[in-house]
Amino acid sequence: MAKASAELPLAFRDYRAEQPVSDEVFEVFRQAYAYDDVPLNARLVSADTTDLWIRERIEMDAGYGGERLGREDYDARAETWAYRARISAVLGERMRAVSQLRRAFDEALDYRPTYLPEHQYRFDFSEMADYAPYQELLRPKG
């Protein structure tokens, strides 16, 4: 266990010590990242919704050869954000937990206090009870 929790050395590169490339080399890089600034003409092809996520399939112009690109986006639903917040709270990342809970609430998660039966309440944030941003988040508004 000690080995698993040991601090990992981070790779570091001092960019201040780097030398600029020649104009010819820079031009090769510039051309590699050049693109035509044209509309993407994106459109939603399909959307699937479950209790945990929303999956959207989107198509857009590729910007070359008249081709279209497909892309799938997954967005976590409110309850998934609450699970993430629970994990962050257990890890001691309280500010992140509050931020994730805020997102869950914004997406209409029904916060149920701890006195309800366990099957109605799945999220325990007791380790954050004394944390001011958490208290503010739970304070009734309006």
C-alpha positions as CSV (number, residue, x, y, z in Angstrom):
1,M,0.0,0.0,0.0
2,A,2.9,2.4,0.7
3,K,4.1,1.9,-2.8
4,A,0.7,2.7,-4.2
5,S,0.4,5.9,-2.2
6,A,4.0,7.1,-2.9
7,E,4.3,10.5,-4.6
8,L,5.0,10.2,-8.3
9,P,7.7,12.4,-9.8
10,L,6.3,14.8,-12.4
11,A,8.0,15.3,-15.7
12,F,9.0,18.9,-16.1
13,R,10.2,20.7,-19.2
14,D,11.6,24.2,-18.9
15,Y,10.2,26.0,-21.9
16,R,12.2,29.1,-21.1
17,A,15.4,27.2,-22.1
18,E,14.0,26.1,-25.5
19,Q,15.4,27.7,-28.7
20,P,12.9,28.9,-31.4
21,V,12.8,26.9,-34.6
22,S,13.8,28.4,-37.9
23,D,11.2,30.2,-40.1
24,E,11.2,27.3,-42.5
25,V,10.4,24.8,-39.7
26,F,7.8,27.1,-38.3
27,E,6.1,27.4,-41.7
28,V,5.8,23.6,-41.9
29,F,4.0,23.6,-38.5
30,R,1.8,26.5,-39.4
31,Q,0.6,24.8,-42.6
32,A,-0.1,21.6,-40.6
33,Y,-2.5,23.5,-38.4
34,A,-4.0,25.7,-41.1
35,Y,-7.8,25.4,-41.8
36,D,-10.5,27.1,-43.7
37,D,-12.7,29.2,-41.5
38,V,-16.0,28.0,-42.8
39,P,-19.3,27.1,-41.0
40,L,-19.5,23.5,-39.6
41,N,-23.2,23.1,-40.5
42,A,-23.6,20.8,-37.6
43,R,-26.8,18.9,-37.0
44,L,-28.1,16.6,-34.4
45,V,-28.7,13.2,-35.9
46,S,-30.0,11.3,-32.8
47,A,-30.3,11.6,-29.1
48,D,-30.7,8.8,-26.5
49,T,-31.5,9.4,-22.9
50,T,-31.1,7.1,-19.9
51,D,-31.2,7.8,-16.2
52,L,-27.5,8.3,-16.1
53,W,-26.6,10.0,-19.4
54,I,-27.6,11.7,-22.6
55,R,-25.9,10.5,-25.8
56,E,-26.1,12.7,-28.9
57,R,-24.9,11.9,-32.3
58,I,-23.8,15.0,-34.3
59,E,-22.7,15.3,-37.8
60,M,-20.7,18.3,-39.2
61,D,-18.8,19.3,-42.3
62,A,-15.3,18.1,-42.3
63,G,-13.9,21.2,-44.0
64,Y,-12.3,19.3,-46.8
65,G,-13.5,17.3,-49.8
66,G,-17.2,17.8,-49.0
67,E,-17.1,15.1,-46.4
68,R,-19.0,15.0,-43.1
69,L,-17.7,13.9,-39.7
70,G,-19.7,12.1,-37.1
71,R,-19.3,12.7,-33.4
72,E,-20.9,11.2,-30.3
73,D,-21.3,13.3,-27.1
74,Y,-22.1,11.9,-23.7
75,D,-23.4,14.1,-21.0
76,A,-23.8,12.9,-17.4
77,R,-27.2,13.4,-15.9
78,A,-27.8,15.0,-12.5
79,E,-27.5,11.8,-10.5
80,T,-24.1,10.9,-12.1
81,W,-22.8,14.3,-11.0
82,A,-24.0,13.5,-7.4
83,Y,-22.0,10.3,-7.5
84,R,-18.9,12.1,-8.7
85,A,-19.4,14.7,-5.9
86,R,-19.6,11.8,-3.4
87,I,-16.3,10.4,-4.6
88,S,-14.7,13.9,-4.4
89,A,-16.0,14.4,-0.9
90,V,-14.5,11.0,0.2
91,L,-11.2,12.0,-1.3
92,G,-11.3,15.3,0.6
93,E,-11.7,17.4,-2.5
94,R,-14.5,19.4,-0.9
95,M,-14.6,22.4,-3.3
96,R,-14.8,20.0,-6.3
97,A,-17.6,18.1,-4.5
98,V,-19.6,21.3,-4.0
99,S,-19.1,22.3,-7.7
100,Q,-20.3,18.9,-8.8
101,L,-23.3,19.0,-6.5
102,R,-24.1,22.4,-7.8
103,R,-24.2,21.0,-11.3
104,A,-26.4,18.1,-10.1
105,F,-28.8,20.5,-8.5
106,D,-28.8,22.7,-11.7
107,E,-29.9,19.6,-13.5
108,A,-32.8,19.0,-11.1
109,L,-31.4,16.4,-8.7
110,D,-33.8,15.9,-5.8
111,Y,-31.7,16.3,-2.6
112,R,-33.1,14.2,0.1
113,P,-32.0,14.7,3.8
114,T,-30.4,11.8,5.7
115,Y,-33.5,11.0,7.8
116,L,-35.3,9.4,4.9
117,P,-34.9,5.6,4.4
118,E,-31.7,4.6,2.7
119,H,-33.4,3.5,-0.5
120,Q,-34.7,7.0,-1.0
121,Y,-31.4,8.7,-0.3
122,R,-28.1,7.5,-1.8
123,F,-25.7,10.4,-1.1
124,D,-24.0,10.9,2.3
125,F,-22.0,14.1,2.6
126,S,-21.6,14.2,6.3
127,E,-17.8,14.8,6.0
128,M,-18.7,18.2,4.5
129,A,-21.3,19.3,7.1
130,D,-18.9,21.9,8.5
131,Y,-17.8,23.2,5.1
132,A,-19.1,26.7,4.5
133,P,-19.5,26.4,0.7
134,Y,-21.5,23.2,1.2
135,Q,-23.7,24.8,3.9
136,E,-24.3,27.7,1.5
137,L,-25.3,25.4,-1.3
138,L,-27.9,23.7,0.9
139,R,-29.3,26.9,2.3
140,P,-32.8,27.5,1.1
141,K,-32.9,30.2,-1.6
142,G,-35.8,32.7,-2.1
